[in-house]
Amino acid sequence: MALRIAMIGAGSIGFTRRIMADLLTVPEFKDTTFALTDISEHNLDMVAQLCKRDILANDLPAKIEATTNRRKAIADSDYIICMIRQGGIEAFQTDIDIPLMYGVDQCVGDTICAGGLMYAQRTIPALLDFCKDIREVAKPGALFLNYSNPMAMNTWACNQYGGVNTIGLCHGVQGAHWQISSCIEHWARREGLISETEKIHRKDVDVVAAGINHQTWFIKAEWRGIDFIPKMLDIFMAHPDFPRTEKVRIDVLKRFGYYSTESNGHLSEYLPWYRKRIHEIDKWIDLSNWINGETGGYLRVCTEGRNWFETDFPNWMTQEPPKFTQEKRSEEHGSYIIEALETGRTYRGHFNVVNRGNITNLPDGCIIEIPGYVDRTGINMPVIGDLPMACAATCSASVRVQEMGKEAAVHGDVTLLKQAMLHDPLVGAVCDPEEVWQMTDHMLTAQAEWLLKMLARFKLPSPVWMKQRRMALASTLSERKVQLACILKVSKR
């Protein structure tokens, strides 16, 4: 099968090499052409060199084409994979730092909350441009696989306005599935059901998770026919590590009765309860790993990763190339979906898709994350029915914020963006309405470089707020800098 797979944002070394290696473990895909494209010629060149070396070392006929001409890369592609970070680290920095000046403390800031909503304003217009290219020059029916956050808003916009069948992919379910398997393993040892050395793989534990991206809930978890949903709180509290590292998730489990797929740091910023008072954040997070709730933790990791890219590239080129084997294949869904569609080998995973009555107490048309089956007939998504009411209530609040953020990005609507910020659970718990308006203006002016490109796409006039709000913001900036210094002092903990 001589497939052509375009990768947009291929200067991302982790995703590009990993997904390429995953695909090349499939014997039928040995002749694949990988068309890599990125706006950074420098980063693209480094990744392309590594990919070409890896293919050569595995003695495969696959090809690498690298170009900054996105349309050229997409032309005649069977699949298009997106992994961009629009605005890069520079824009991401403002997603975290500016809300922090207003007391909005984020660990990740890429899904909803202030950071995720601004991220959507930068990213959605770019994705709609990608969709235009896909419609015009890719092979008919080409599938768009999106890894870029904010996952739900991006995938929603592409399906609704981009005219391209788009599936959103995330590995949050897999990570939480491993956690549940670990809890069951410790429980089974205590019960004498397995030996001290026996391991339980996540494939041994049957799960169904349903909800929206980063707010997906395990509504089924079985091992050897035992239903672990009623036991979930007890087995997590008895785990040697999770009561320390997953305090938010366990507290939500205690009150909702269902475990969230998303990390402690992620979940804490989607809810109004855990990060609204700076001096109380400590009791809900753990600093042994950034993902457990560190303020700006993901920004720090991404910044360090980019620095390593620059300094370690010569070392990577001298390292032993990886072998493309099934044992080393990652759990990322992308390669398995393509394999199933092309070969008919069935794959089951959790995907982000348009809700068409699949979750009956969430709005039709929004993006949900549920289990699906893939084979030659396509991507088949079952009806889940109603989510538990507390889970649905939390998801519904986020869906409406996502909807406003998506529409604001598509139409360049600043007022709607501010209304989305106002209704965001954490922002609303921290800021009063005028602070929300001011924070949003502050972020808009800081990100004008990327947002003016968005506005130009829709031939909208340069917004009045770009000039009107600069002086108003300047008058309060000194005060906010003092507040930020105090917040950062506390955040260092």
Protein Blocks (a to p, Z undefined) as FASTA:
>chain_A
ZZddddehklpmklmmmmmmmmmmpmklmmpccddddfblklmmmmmmmmmmmmmmnopa
bdcdddfblklmmgopabdcdfbdehijmlmmmmmmmmmmnopacfklpmnojklmmmmm
mmmmmmmmmmmmmmmmmcehiacddfbdcfklmmmmmmmmnopacddddfklmmmmmmmm
mmmmmmmmmnopacfkbccdfklpccddeddehiaccfbdceehiafklmmmmmmmmpmk
lmmmmmmmmmmmmmnopacfbdfklmmmmpcklmmpmklmmmmgcfkbfklopghklmmm
mmmmmmmmmmmmmmmmmpccddddfklpcfbfklmmmmmmmnopacddddddddehkamk
bcehiacdddddddfkbccdddebjadfklmmmmmmmmmmmmmmmmmmmnopaklmmmmm
mmpmklmmmpcfklmmmmmmmmmmmmmmmmmmmmmmnopacdfklmmmmmmmmmmmmmmm
mmmmmmmmmmnZZ
